Structure formats: C-alpha cells, structure tokens
Amino acid sequence: MMLEELLYEIKEVEERELEAYKKLLKKLRDPEYADLRNFLLRLTIDEVLHKHISEALEKAYQEVKELIKEYTPEEETELGTAVLFPGIPTIILPTEVNAIGTRIPSDELLEEYFGEFPGEPVVPAELMEEIREKLKNYIEKEETLIEKYEKLSEKAKHPVLRGIAKDIKNNEEQHKKMLEKLLEHYKS
C-alpha cells in the first residue's frame, strides 16, 4: 500500500470513529451516565486530535509532492532519501538527522556534510550576500519557534500535543544548527 493511500485510510477511519463516539455521547446525556460519558468524552477529544493530525499529514504529503515536482529536476527525483515521507526524495543527510524528533546533529557531522558543498559559492557575490542575510533571518525565526514550541510542550496537557510539540521543537533545533553551519560555511 502506498503512503498516500494509507494516510487517506487513516483519515477516513479517524473521521468515522469520531462520529461514532459523538453519536454514543448524545445517548448518554442523563446524569446516571456521567462516568461513562466522561470516559467516552476523553476518547472523543483524542479522536478530534487524531482526525485533524491525520488530515494535516495528508495535506502536507500533497504539498510536499508539489514542491518536489516544482523544484526538483526530473533526472534528480530518483536520488536521495526520504526524510519525512517514504517515496519523496530529498538531499542526502546523515542518518542521525533524517527523522523528525531525532537528536541535533553534531558539529563534526555537519562539518563533514557541508564539506561536500562547493567551497567557493557558485552564485554572484550580490546574491550570496542576500542569501547570507536570509540565512541570518531564518536562524532568528528558528530561535523564536524553538522557544514557542518549548512553551507549548510545557503547557499542553494532552500527551499527543505535548509529544508533537517536543518533536517539532527538536526538529526546529536541527534546522537552526544546520542553518548556522551553512551560514558559517558561506561566510568565507
């Protein structure tokens, strides 16, 4: 089964499950059902989160496919490894950096990776200066996101939201580290 089909099926099951829980909750309005209703309400809240997360994954998958199609030359689409979704190529990164939520890459790992980049920028000097400024701006944005996701992971009561916030924060820390190394590489 292709990932696209699986994401669609998950979303469909989550939607049906949510509707089933809501239907049963409507039948349990009387006070004598309070304990059961509260238990099912918790499961229903989880299903709402799962439904929206599955919808977001399906939407993200479609957007990633369009990005790849728009920005990757046809002859390169068979290269690379999947970082986010199987079947979607990207640049080859060290395996320690390839998955959301994994550890922040070490300086040595990034030195090795960026050592393969061209030493001399292949873009005109004026464009390189613009790229450097954009990299600095991206780093600032990553710092803001890291702080916000940290706060969200601390404040979130639901374990799914807390886990997602922590994983995204870790991923933003990876981005920041990689952007800093790229900026360092292009400062010379």
N, C-alpha and C positions, 0 to 999 in steps of 0.2 A: 504494500500500500504506500502510495506517495504521501509525503508530508502534507501537502496541500489538502488531500482527501482526509487525512487524519485530523487536521485542525478543524476542518468543516464538520466532521462527525462529532468531535468533542463538543464543539459549539452547539450542535443540534441536541445532543444528549443533555447538556447542561440546561438548555432552554426548556426542554420537556420536563426535566427533573424539577426545575424551579416552579413551573406551572403546576405540577403535581403537588408539591409542598403547599403552594398558595391555596389550591383547591381544598386540601385537607384542613388547612388552618381556618378557612371560612366555616367549616363544620364544627369547629371546636371553640366557639365564642363563649359558651356558657362557663360560669365560674368553676364548676366541678372539673373542668378540663384544663385548668390553669397550668398544672405541672407539665402535662403532655404538650400543651400549646407552647409553653416557654421553651421546652426542649426542641420542638419542631421549628419554632421561630429562629432559634440559633442555627439550625441546619439550613433554613431558608436564607438567612443572611449570608451564610457561607456560599450557597448556590448563586446568590446575586453576584458576589465577588468572582466566583469561578466563571460565571457566564460572561461577565464583562472582560475578564482576563483572557478568556478563550477568543472572544470577539477581537480584542486588541491584537492577539497573536496572529489571527487570521488576516487582519487588516495590515499588520506590519509585514507579514510574509509577502502580500501582494505588492506593497510599496517597495520592499527590498528587491523583488523581481524586476520591477520597473526601473529602479536605479541601476541595477546591473545591466539591464538591456540598454539603457540610455548612455551609460558612461564606460562600458567595457567593450573594447573592440571584439568583434565576433571571434577572431582567432585566439583570443585570450580566455574566453569564457570556460574553456575546459581545464584551465590551470587553477592552481590554488587549492585551499582547503576551506571547509565550511566553518565559519566562526559562530554564526547564530543559527542558521538553518542548514541541515544537510541538503546538498544539491545546489547551494548558492555559493559560487566561488568568491574568493577574496584574496587579498595578498597573503602570502605565507608568513605566518608569525610563529615564533617559538611556541611549542605546545603549552607552556606554562601561562601563556597569555590568551589562548584561544577560546576560553569559555567565560561567559558572564559569571561573576562571583568568584573567580579564581584569584590567586594571590597577585599582588602587584609585581611586575617584572623587576628583576634586579638590574642594577646599573650595568653589570657585566653582560647580562643577556641582551640588554638594549644596545650596548656598545657593539656587540657582535652583529646584531641585526642592522643597525644603522651604518656599520662599517661597510655594508654592501651597497649603500646608497652612493650615488656619484659624489666624489669629493668636491668637485667644482660644480656649483649649480649650473644646470643647463638652461636656465631661464635668464632673461636680461636682468641687469642689476636693479633697474627701477621696479620691475615686477617682484624680484626677490625681496626688496625692502617692504613692499606691500604684503608679501607672504609672511615675513617676519612679524610685522605689526598684527596681522590677523592671528598668527600663532600665539602672540602675547595675549590678545583679546580672548582667544579660546581658552587659554590657561586660566585667566581670571574667571571666566564663566564656569569652568570645571570646578574651581575652588568654591564658588557660590553653590553649585549643585551638590558638591560633597557635603557642605555644611547643611543644606536643606534636607538632603536625604538622611543625614545623621539625625537631625531633629525629628524627622518623620519616623525613623526606626525606633527612636526613644518614646515618642508619643503614641504610636499606633498600638492599639490594644489587641487587634486581631493578628494572630500569628502569621497568616498568609501575607497581610500587608507589611508586617514587620520584617518578614523574610525577604520580600520583594525589595523593600526599601534598602535593606542591608546589602543585597546583591547588586542593586543598581549603584549604590554608593561605592562598593568595591570596584565596579566597572568604571565609574567616573574617575576613581583614583588611578586606575590603569591608564585611562585616556590622558589624564594630567601628566603622569610620569612619561608617557610616550611623546606627548606634545613638547614637554620640556626637553627631552633628549633630541627631538627633531629640531627644535629651535637652537639648541646648543650646537648641533651638527652644522646648521646653516649660518651660524654666527661668524664662522671663519671666512 
